[in-house]
Amino acid sequence: MEFEYSRNEMAGSFDFGSLKERLDKIWDQLMLETRGWERKGEEMTAKGTDSYECQQVNMALQKFGRVPLEEVSASPQSTNMFVWDVTFMGGLDGGWWENGIYSLTLVFPPDFPDTSPRPKFETVMFHPQISKEGYPFVGVSLYDWKNVTSIVQDIHNILRNPPNPDPRTWVNKDAANLYFNEGDKGREEYARQVRKCAQRSME
């Protein structure tokens, strides 16, 4: 971390048990909040699409369609326009993720664009920047989170580019260790795991 350098004279220790407990509570609250967004979205969709909240999400969909991304499709669910189904095509570029079809949901909050939508892969993935639960590390700026195209493109780049070596972006420790810390054998096993995900995505 940035605070670990030779001139740093601070001393102390971390209470990792308490930190883990606090993080678990935050995680649970985020999951409850996201499910609440989904329920609220269903309610607002059922009432019609004339509300301000529905119009904001519909405008985001229109903007997304104006600049189509190669090998990416996105559309709102029929009963909930606040949840989009996004599909990434693996392509035929020879990468590890080629030939796969990867599904992701994008859940919009009722106060979008003041709050960013939350993405989650429904397809099982194995990548340093994608958690085991399917949540990708999104590196867009606070300004760009209002631009759905920027969010989706950033996630697509995770699959198109080599894993990011910055440990602050790692949300899957096992994948990161294999790719960055286990040498050639680790890279081979990482590639095998990715190919397995690609194959299973087609089943």
Secondary structure, 3 states (H helix, E strand, C coil): CCCCCCCCCCCCCCCHHHHHHHHHHHHHHHHHHHHHHHHHHHHHHHHCCCCHHHHHHHHHHHHHHHCCCCCEEEEEECCEEEEEEEEEECCCCCCCCCCCEEEEEEECCCCCCCCCCEEEECCCCCECCECCCCCECCCCCCCHHHCHHHHHHHHHHHHHCCCCCCHHHCCCHHHHHHHHHCHHHHHHHHHHHHHHHHHHCCC
